[in-house]
Amino acid sequence: MTIVNLERLAGRRVLSQRGKSIGYIEEIRAERDGDDFVVTEFHVGIHAAFERLSASAIGVAVLDLVRLRRRDGLYRIPWDKLDISDPARPRLLCPMTELSGMKSAPDRRE
């Protein structure tokens, strides 16, 4: 098990396998495992920033206004698809095509 301080990851630029930036880590999801928390996924991209700020509806409206809204605005990257061995340079362990099925709009919490 790798232990990394989350504050070293939050806000870091994520690189694809080809070295292209796909966005910044905006949110880190974790689940309780006994006395510990285990990371389940990383949210990366401009929509993830608005999700993190709990302003997704407003955020989407702002993105539409300035024409920045795109379908690839949020990537949900499973914990095992991101190399965080160097927290300053997180890197995808899979091709971007594998993330296509993981793109989606922010959760709608009820």
Summary of the structure (lengths in Angstrom):
residues: 110
radius of gyration: 14.1
end to end distance: 33.4
largest distance: 44.7
contacts: 286
relative contact order: 0.21
helix: 27%
strand: 30%
